[in-house]
């Protein structure tokens, strides 16, 4: 039995994708029907897909998202099915921080520059969350996330 609907997922994909392809990938990951906002199929999730500029031009809004499944798990499965990176909000209040679901399903924290446009938010300049990015100094605290900063030899964590 499918659990209660929990809310809304807002993602963006690193390619300009057709709405049917996105809905198909989401339906495959969830193993349940996914339709357009006007859908009257019982039990179907509703998914709106539209396009903006930026490095992640396909915006995906999933309504009636299932609360019993982790959003990042489904985003990861969708990224694999679409063969493109998917950005989703992380668990901090830092407005520049996201989780990146890579094409192979890997999840990692990143920072993104976001600009609001008349068409919607455009996201550009994705960079790893290493703990040393100036955006990591936000009071929202990247270190408080369950997606911890990932220091690299080129960008060590701040001591």
Protein Blocks (a to p, Z undefined) as FASTA:
>chain_A
ZZddfbdcddddfbdcdfklmmmmmmmmnopacddfklcbehiacddddddedjblbccd
dehiafkbcfklmmmmmmmmnopacddddfbfbfkbccdddfkopacdddddddddfkbc
cdehiacdehlamklmpmnlpmlpmbdcdddfklccdZZ
